[in-house]
């Protein structure tokens, strides 16, 4: 004879402590929950609206410089240390946890145009408008002793940038040419040049460490291999590029910030055309930096805004601005992938959250689960029109909004004109009167 017995596990319905929530059994059969999809949609809409409500990206401002910020540098071994240089030649060390300046050095007599920290974090190199290359100790001097550089080299030309090799005791400077230096020598190991114009920026590849990328004032992007005696790739763009950044996870990918308010991503194996073009800024883009994951990048522009892009998309997912922030000159993404640091020409360094709505500090497990559930809902319903409109909405300053609208009208008119010209040439029609007049004038001349 068979006897059916009920067997229940007390762990399924009893609380571990009196402060735990009551466990309620639930049947997940969709037939018993006909309104599950509408309820989930309402939750997704509420999650999207709450994300916009809690989107407060600005954290703090670091002030103390007496001139505009010229360059920023991250410490490779300390997340809480930041180096900044200003146009009056001063270099400052910042403790980001306490948001205070812990050390100040008068590094140069003019503009400090570049800072590069050694990979071990024991020293850093600065170059300036006084034609000097100086190496400083990361540790301060003994109490009562003046600040003195470990080494100083007087160059032949003004240097506009510097970057350190990722593994070797080598660093490169740029100006009228690219010079490769050894830390133990006072003369360059090798000099590289392609063209006669000034080179404004250069960066070592973090993966293929022998590759060096640079931007020049003649609108060119030049790639060098320090193992060879000459550069190996050059591409000339329509307008000048101001900065270059390598993807830390993909060895062949780099992005340049251009004067035409756009960013261009290239594959150095195929330089004939860019892989991606990033739109959004309405003025010249001055700096760019990748996140440690390589999936996102941030840019600083002359239009007083800071934008965050996903690597594979053409428009920004975030735009940061404040009423007092002027032209943003430099930008850096922190090594823990949580913060963005920007320096502007009104002498301030600002700290931003990489995710505008992210909550900082310690969270309970239930709170983490709720935030993850909301994130999954937004990801699931992000293509629905109403939720998409809420997620995409960003407040812009009036000047940026008006300029973006004007540029959009100009692009539309330019495209329409090109289409009409292409259609006329296909049909064999006569050119417009204005074109005929241009031809007559050129013939008479």
N, C-alpha and C positions, 0 to 999 in steps of 0.2 A: 504494500500500500504506500502511495506517495503522499507526503504531507508537505504543503507549502508553508514556509515560514518567512516572516519579515525579519530582515537583518539590516540594522542601521549602525553606521559608524558615528560615535559621538563627536568626532572632530569635524563632521560636516555641518553640524547645527549648533554646537555649543561654543561659547566664547572662551578664549584663553584667559582673559581678565574681565573684570566688570567694566572697564573703560572702553573695551572694544565695541564695535558696531554689531548689532544683531544680524545674524546670517539668515537671509531669506532665500528659500529655494526658488528657482526660476526655471521654467520650461522654455527653451530657446526655439521651439517650433514656430516657424514663420506664420503658420495658419492661425495660431493663437494670438498673434500680434499684427493685425492688419494695418495699424497706424505707425508701424515702426519706421518706415522710410520718411514720412512727414515729420515725425519727431526728431529724427536724425538730421534732417535738413534745417529745422529750426535751431538745433544745437550748433550746427555748423555756421549758421548765420550769426548766432550770438558769439561764437568763438572768434569769428572774423571781426565783429565790431569791438569785442573786448581787446583784441590784439591792437587795434588802432587807438583805443582809449589808453592803454598802458604803454604805448610806444613813446618812450621818453629817452632818447639815445644819449643826450648830453650828460656827462658825469661831473667833470671839473675843468677848471682852467688854471694853467700854471703861468704866472706872470713874474717878471723879474728882469727880463732883458730890457735894455735901453734902446734897442734898434730892432728892425724887422728880422724875423727868423730866416736864415739863409739855408740851413740844412739840419737834418735830424739823423741820428744813428742809434740802432738798437744794440744792447749788450748781448753777446751770444750766450753767456752763461748765467745771466741774471734777468729774470722777468721784470723785476721792479726797478731796473736802472735804465735811464734814458739819457742820451747825450744830445745837446742842441748847441748850435752856433748861430751867431747873429752877424749883422752887417758891420758892426763896430769891432769885430775881431774877437769877441768874448765867447768862450765855450763854458757851458754849464752842465753839471751833473744833477739829475733829478731822481728823487726817491718817489716812485709813483704810488706806493702804499700810503706814505705820509703826505704826499703831494707838496713836497718842499724841495728847495735847492740845497744840496749838501756840499757843493764845491763849485767854485768859479775860477776860470783861468783866462787871463788876457793872452790868447794864443798868438794873435797876429796884429799888426798895426793897421791893416785895412780889413776888407771883407774876408771872412773865413768861408771859402767857397766849397770845402769838402771835408768830411770826417769819415774815417774808416777804422773800425775796431778789429784788432787782431783776433783770429778764431779762438785762441786760448783765453782771451779776455784780460790779459796782463797789461796791455798797452794799446794806445790808439794813435793814429796818424792824422795830422791836419795839414791842409794846404790853404794858402790865401793869396790875396792880391799883392803881397809884398815879395812874391817869387820864392818863398821859403817853404820847405817841407820839414815839419817838426814831429818828432815822436815823443809822446808823453806817457808817463806811468799811470796806470789806472788807479793805483793807490796814492793817496795824498802825501805830501812831504811831512817830515817830522815837525812837530810844533815849534814855531819860531823860525823855520827855514823858508826861504822864498820858493815860489814855483819856478822850476827850471826844467826845460825839456831834456829827455835822455839823449837826443841827437837832433841836430839841425843841419839841413842841406840847403844851400842857396842855388836855385835853378836859374836857367838862362832866360826863361819866359814866364809869363803869368800863367798859373795853372787854375783850371776851372773845375776840376773834379778829381777824386781819388777813390780807389777801391782796392781791397786786400784780397789776395788769393785765399781760397777756402781751406787749403791744406799746407801750402808751402810758405816760407818766409819771404814772399814776394808781394809787391803791391804795384799798382799801375796808376799813373797820373795822366791827365789829358790837358791839352791847351792847344798850341800850334801843332802838336803831334802827340802820339801816345808813347809814353816812356815807361819801360818796365824796370823796376828797381829791386835790388836786394837789400834787406835791412842792414846788412853788415858792410855795405859799400856806399860811397858817396857819389858815385857816377852811375848813370843808368846802364843796366845790362844790355838793353836793346831798345831801339827807337823804331816806331812803326808809323807810317803815314800813307794816306791815299788822298791826294788833292792838297790844296794850299789853304783851306779855310780852317777856322777855329773849331775844335771839338768841344762840345759843351757837357757831355755826360758819358760815362762808361760803367759797365757792370760785368763782373765775372759770372760765368755760368755755374750754378751751385752743384750740378751733376757732372757735366763735362767740364771740369775745372780749368782746362786749358783754353777754352773758348772765351773770348772777350767781345762784348758788343758795345758799340758807341754810336752817338748821334752827333752830327756836325751841323754847322751853320749854313752849309751849302745844300741843305735839305736831304742829305744822304744818311743812310744807316749802314755802317761798316762793321763787319765781323772779322775778328782777328784770331789766329791760332798762335799762341805764344811759343809753340815749338817750332814754328816756321819763321822765316825772315820777312814775311810780307802778309798783308791781309788777303783773305780768300773770297769774300763776298761783299758786294756793295749794291744797294738799291737806292734810287733817287726818287723822292716823293714830291708832290706838288707844293707842300709847305713844310716848314722846318719842324723837326721833332725835338721836344724838350727833355724827355726822359725815357729810359728803357728799363724794363723789369723782366727777369727770367722766371718761368714757371718752376717752382721748386720740386715738382713731382714729374714733370715731363721735360726731358733734356733738350728737346729741339724747339720748344715753344717759347716765344717771348712777345711782349706787348710794348708798344711805344705810344707816348702821349704826344699828340700833334697840335700844331697851332690852329688847325681848322676845326677845333672843338670836338675832335673825335679821337678814339683810340683804335689802333690797328694791331691785330694779333697775327703774327707770322710764324711759319714753320721754316727754320733755317735751311731745310733740305729743298724747299720749293719757294723761292723768294719772288717769283714772278707776280703773284697776287696774294693778298692777305687771306688768312683763314676766316677771320671774323672782323667786323667793324662795329664798334660800340658807340652808340649815339646817346645823347641826353644833355650834354653840356652846351652852353650857348656862347662860350668864349674859349680862349686858348686853354688847353689842358697842360698843366705845368709839371705834374708828377704822377707816378703810378707805382703801386706796390701790390704784390700777390699775398694771399693768405697762406699760412703754412701748409694747408691741405691742397693748394693749387686749384681749387674749384671756384674760387672767387677772387676778385681783385677790387681795389679801391683807387680812386683818382681824385686829384685836387686840381681846381681850375681857377681861372681869372674871374669867373662869374660869381665868386664868393660862396661856392657850394662844394660839397663833398659827396661823391656818389659811389655806390657799391654795385658792382656788376657780377653776375654769374658768368663763368668762363664761356659757356656755350650759348649765351643769349646776347641779343643786340641792344637791349635797353636795360636801364638800371633798376634794381629792386628797391633801393633806398636812396634818398637824397637828404643830406644833413645841411643845415644852415642856421645861423643865428643873426639877430639884428645888429650885433656889434662886430661880427667877424668880417674882415675885409678879404682881399685877394689871398687865396690859400696857396702857399708856395710849396709846402712839403707835406707828405703823408706817409705813414708807416703803419703796417699791420703787426700787432704784437705776436710774439712767438707762441702764446697759448691760445691763439685764434679767438680771443674774446673781446679785444679792444682795438680801437683805431686811434692813432695819434696824429694830429695835424698841427702844422705851424703856419701862421699867417703873418702878413707884413704889418699888423698892428701890435706886434711884440708879444703875442700870446701863443701858448701851446695848449691845445684842447684835447681832452680825453673823451672818446665816444664809445658806446657799446656797438659791437659788430652786429648784434641782433637787437633792434630797437626796443622790442617788447620783452626781452629776456629779463627775468628776475634775478638779481644778484644776491648772494648769500646762501645760507644753508636752508634747504627745504625738506619737509617731511616726505616720507614715501608716498602718502596719499596725494600730497600736492604735486609731486613729480608725475604720478600716474595721471592726474587730472590734466596737467599741461600736455603730456604726451598724447592723451586722448583728443584734446582740442587740436593739437597739431595734425593728427591723422585725419580729423574731420575736415580741417581746412584744405589739406592736401587732396582729399577725396572729392570735395565739392568745389574746388577752385575754378573749374571751367563753367560753372553755372553763372549766368549773366549778373544777377544781383550780388552774389558773393564775390565774383570777379571784380565788379565795380568797387566794392568796399575795400578789397585787398589792394587794389591798384591806386586808390586815391592817395595823393600826397599834396600837402600844402606847399606852394611855391611862392617866393617873393614876387611882387608885381612886375619888377623889372625882368626877372627870369622868364616869367610866364609870357610877357609881351614879346620878348625877344624870340622865344621858342615858337610862338605863333607866327611871327614875321618870317622866320627862317623856314617854317613849314610852307607858307604861301610861296616863298621864293623857290623852294625845291619843286613844288607842284607846277609853277609856271615854267621853270626850266625844263622839266620833264615833258610838259605839253608842247613846248617849242621844239624840243628834239624830236618828239613823235611826229609833229607836223612836217618838219624838214625831211625826216626819213620817209614819210608817206609821199611827199612831193617828188622826192628823188626816185621813188619806186614807180610812180605814175608818169614820170617824165614831164611834169608840169614846169612852167616857167617860174623862176625864183620871184619872190616878192619884190615890190618896187624899191624897198629900202636896200635889198641886196643888189639890185641893178644900179642904184645910185652909187653904192660903194664900189662896184666894178668900174663905173665911168670915172669916178674920182681917182681911183688907183691908176686907170689907163692914162688920164690926163697928166697925172704926176710923173 
